[in-house]
Amino acid sequence: MVKQCCIAGDIGGSNVRVALVADDFSILRKLKEPSGADTLSVLIRLIGEIRNTAPADYEVCGTGLAVAGVVDKATGAVLRSPNIQKMSGLDLGGEISNKFGIPVIIENDANAAAFGERVAGAGRDFENFVMLTLGTGIGGGIVMGGRLLPVAAEIGHATINSSGPLCGCGNPGCLESYASARAIIGNAVKELEKDSDSMMKQLHNGNTYKISAEDIYNAALEGDTIARTLLKDAGRSLGIGIASIINILSPQAVILTGGLIGAWNIYVETAIAEASKRAFPELFERVKIIPSLLGDNAGAIGMAALVFEKNKQHRTRKTDR
């Protein structure tokens, strides 16, 4: 019997991932490259490389693409992508479908990751949870009643300070402008351009513009005061966002994923402490704040699940006729 698999892409502000995912959500093969200046070209190259690698006993039944930004699922267009500007306004579904002659569905990347955790990860035990992706930007996905809510869930662009710095989306004071990796790195650069005493000044031959979030975390572990302050400040801002999520949606869990959860013991623990002060105690004590189980694979698995679900619905409609 021929089994099914699909091509699942996850397009973020830093990296493009493309995977071949089986119908049991196992990953048969995956590729990853930096997004680069021409993210679409990177995506097309990776899809081209992976599409013909399906094992002989598998049939490729479709393609799902998760994109950082606001998408129109009906048309396959990316309406706005603050962290991948060249994607904004792009008919991504049409571009890929025309290039490869395959059906394509698209979804917001954090929504896809949330659904991935629901079907195969940390969300399996919860009917209601919110997923936060903590990386270059901050994304959100909401699962209620076991189903992915069909909403934008752009939690990273919730305003936490009306007079704050201008975000890439054009709005001042977004959560993303305070708590994302891009914000932490930007604040580190500003500090190091001052006459600050920090071991981070010695990194990358003194080129502060090459500093990464991982560099900042490693410096914090070594006791660097500036690095620890940067992560704790970002964590407090994240905690404000998490408290608002808890007060509005009262989820069973808030699941965190993305590169920044590697700094759990400083950044995330500070966020949890801040959220505990701001959320209603009756709601906070019932929510679990936990890391994802699928990590970088959540988006691809989520998109695969959406493709398989759509195909099943299509087959059911044909049978009912």
C-alpha positions in Angstrom: 0.0 0.0 0.0 1.3 3.4 -1.0 1.7 5.7 2.0 1.3 9.5 1.8 3.8 12.3 2.6 3.8 16.0 1.8 6.3 18.8 1.4 6.2 21.2 4.3 8.0 24.5 4.4 8.6 26.9 7.3 9.7 30.3 6.3 11.0 32.5 9.1 12.9 35.7 9.5 16.2 33.9 9.9 15.9 30.5 8.3 14.0 28.6 5.6 13.2 24.9 6.5 11.7 22.4 4.0 10.8 18.9 5.1 9.3 15.8 3.6 6.8 14.7 6.3 5.0 11.3 6.4 1.4 10.8 7.3 2.4 9.6 10.7 4.2 12.9 11.2 7.7 11.4 11.0 10.2 13.5 9.1 11.6 11.6 6.2 14.1 14.3 5.2 14.6 18.0 6.0 16.8 20.9 4.7 17.5 24.2 6.3 19.2 27.4 5.0 19.4 31.0 6.1 16.6 33.1 4.6 19.1 35.4 2.9 18.2 38.5 0.8 16.0 36.5 -1.6 14.0 34.2 0.6 11.7 33.1 -2.3 14.7 31.8 -4.3 16.0 29.9 -1.2 12.5 28.3 -0.8 12.2 27.3 -4.4 15.7 25.7 -4.4 15.0 23.7 -1.3 11.6 22.5 -2.5 13.2 21.5 -5.8 15.9 19.6 -4.0 13.5 17.7 -1.7 10.4 17.0 -3.9 11.9 14.1 -5.8 13.4 12.4 -2.7 10.2 10.6 -1.5 10.7 6.9 -1.0 9.2 4.6 -3.6 6.4 3.5 -1.2 5.3 7.1 -0.6 3.1 9.5 -2.6 3.6 13.2 -2.3 0.0 14.5 -1.8 0.5 18.3 -1.5 2.6 21.2 -0.1 2.1 23.3 2.9 4.0 26.5 3.6 4.2 28.3 7.0 5.2 32.0 6.7 6.1 34.6 9.3 3.4 37.2 8.8 -0.3 37.7 8.0 -1.5 35.4 5.2 -4.7 35.0 3.1 -5.3 31.3 3.3 -8.0 31.4 0.6 -5.7 32.9 -2.0 -2.3 31.8 -0.9 -1.0 35.4 -0.6 1.3 36.8 2.1 -0.5 40.1 3.0 2.3 41.3 5.3 5.5 40.0 6.7 7.3 42.6 8.9 10.5 40.5 9.3 10.6 39.3 5.6 9.8 42.5 3.8 10.1 40.9 0.3 7.4 38.4 1.1 4.8 41.1 1.8 2.2 41.2 -1.0 3.6 38.1 -2.6 1.2 35.5 -4.1 3.4 32.7 -2.5 0.9 29.9 -3.1 0.6 30.8 -6.7 4.3 31.2 -7.2 5.1 27.7 -5.8 2.1 26.0 -7.5 3.0 27.5 -10.9 6.7 26.6 -10.5 6.2 23.0 -9.5 2.6 22.1 -10.6 1.5 21.1 -7.1 -1.3 22.2 -4.9 -0.2 24.5 -2.1 -1.8 25.8 1.1 -0.2 28.5 3.3 -0.6 29.4 7.0 1.1 31.7 9.5 4.2 30.1 10.9 3.3 30.3 14.6 -0.2 29.0 13.8 1.4 26.0 12.0 3.8 25.4 14.9 0.8 25.5 17.4 -1.0 22.9 15.3 2.1 20.8 15.1 2.4 20.7 18.9 -1.3 19.9 19.1 -1.1 16.8 16.9 2.4 15.5 17.8 4.0 17.6 20.6 3.5 19.3 23.9 -0.1 20.3 23.1 -1.5 16.8 22.8 -2.6 16.9 26.5 -4.4 20.3 26.2 -7.6 21.3 24.5 -6.8 25.0 25.0 -3.4 26.5 24.7 -1.4 29.4 23.2 1.9 28.9 21.4 4.5 31.6 21.3 7.4 31.5 18.9 10.4 33.4 20.3 13.0 34.0 17.7 13.9 36.9 15.3 10.3 38.1 16.0 7.5 36.8 18.2 4.6 34.9 16.7 1.5 33.4 18.2 -0.9 30.5 17.6 -4.1 29.7 19.5 -5.7 26.3 19.9 -9.2 26.2 21.5 -11.4 23.1 21.8 -8.6 21.1 20.2 -8.8 23.1 17.0 -6.5 25.8 15.6 -8.3 29.2 15.7 -8.5 30.8 12.3 -7.2 34.1 13.5 -4.0 36.1 12.9 -2.8 35.7 16.5 -0.1 38.3 16.0 0.7 38.4 19.7 4.2 39.8 19.0 2.5 43.0 17.7 0.4 43.6 20.7 1.3 47.1 22.1 2.8 47.0 25.6 4.1 50.6 25.5 2.2 53.2 23.4 5.3 55.5 23.3 7.8 52.7 22.8 10.2 52.2 19.9 8.9 51.7 16.3 8.5 48.1 15.4 9.2 46.7 12.0 5.4 46.5 11.5 5.2 50.3 11.8 3.5 50.3 15.2 5.3 51.8 18.3 5.8 49.7 21.4 5.1 46.2 20.2 6.0 43.2 22.4 8.3 42.1 19.7 10.2 45.4 20.0 11.1 44.5 23.6 11.3 40.7 23.9 12.4 39.2 20.6 16.0 38.2 19.7 16.2 41.1 17.3 15.3 43.5 20.1 17.8 41.9 22.6 20.6 42.0 20.0 19.7 45.6 19.1 19.8 46.7 22.7 23.1 44.9 23.2 24.7 46.8 20.3 23.5 50.1 21.8 25.0 49.2 25.2 28.3 48.1 23.7 28.6 51.3 21.6 28.7 53.1 24.9 31.8 52.9 27.2 30.3 49.7 28.8 32.3 47.1 30.6 31.3 43.8 29.0 33.1 40.7 27.9 30.9 40.9 24.8 33.1 43.6 23.4 35.8 41.0 22.8 33.6 38.9 20.6 33.9 38.8 16.8 37.1 40.9 16.9 35.2 43.7 18.5 32.5 43.8 15.7 29.5 44.2 17.9 27.1 44.0 14.9 27.9 40.3 14.6 26.7 39.5 18.1 24.0 36.8 18.4 21.4 36.1 21.0 23.4 33.0 21.9 26.5 35.1 22.5 24.5 37.3 24.9 23.2 34.2 26.8 26.7 32.7 27.0 28.0 36.0 28.4 25.2 36.1 30.9 26.2 32.6 32.1 29.7 33.9 32.6 28.3 36.6 34.9 28.3 39.5 32.4 26.1 42.1 34.1 25.0 43.8 30.9 24.1 40.5 29.2 22.0 39.4 32.2 20.3 42.8 32.4 19.4 42.6 28.7 17.9 39.1 29.0 16.0 40.0 32.2 14.6 43.2 30.7 13.4 41.3 27.7 12.0 38.6 29.9 9.9 41.1 31.9 8.4 42.4 28.7 7.6 38.9 27.6 6.0 38.3 31.0 3.7 41.3 30.4 2.6 39.7 27.1 2.1 36.3 28.7 0.0 37.8 31.6 -2.3 39.5 29.0 -2.7 36.2 27.2 -3.7 34.4 30.5 -6.1 37.2 31.5 -7.8 37.2 28.1 -7.9 33.6 27.1 -7.3 31.6 30.3 -5.6 28.8 28.5 -4.5 25.5 30.0 -1.0 26.1 28.8 1.3 28.6 27.2 3.8 26.7 25.1 7.1 28.4 24.2 9.3 27.6 21.2 12.1 29.2 19.2 15.8 29.9 19.7 15.3 32.1 22.8 14.0 29.3 25.0 17.6 28.2 25.2 17.9 31.0 27.7 15.1 29.6 29.8 16.8 29.9 33.1 17.2 33.7 32.7 14.9 35.0 30.0 11.9 32.7 30.4 12.1 32.3 34.2 12.0 36.1 34.5 9.0 36.2 32.1 7.2 33.6 34.3 7.9 35.6 37.4 6.6 38.8 35.8 3.5 37.1 34.5 2.7 35.7 38.0 2.6 39.3 39.3 0.4 40.6 36.5 -2.1 37.8 35.7 -5.1 37.1 37.8 -3.8 34.6 40.5 -6.9 32.4 40.0 -6.0 32.0 36.3 -2.2 31.9 36.6 -2.2 29.0 39.0 -4.1 26.9 36.5 -1.8 27.5 33.5 1.3 25.6 32.6 4.1 27.5 30.9 6.2 24.8 29.2 8.7 24.4 26.3 7.6 22.8 23.0 8.5 19.2 22.3 9.0 19.5 18.5 11.3 22.5 18.4 12.3 23.5 14.9 10.1 20.8 13.4 6.8 22.1 14.8 6.0 24.3 11.9 6.7 21.6 9.3 4.7 19.0 11.2 1.8 21.4 11.7 1.7 22.2 8.0 1.8 18.5 7.1 -1.1 17.9 9.5 -3.1 20.7 7.7 -2.3 19.3 4.3 -3.4 15.8 5.4 -6.5 17.2 7.0 -7.5 19.1 3.9 -7.0 16.0 1.7 -9.1 13.9 4.0 -11.9 16.5 3.8 -11.6 16.5 0.0 -11.9 12.7 -0.2 -14.9 12.8 2.2 -16.7 15.3 0.0 -16.1 13.2 -3.1 -17.4 10.1 -1.4 -20.5 11.9 -0.2 -21.5 12.9 -3.7 
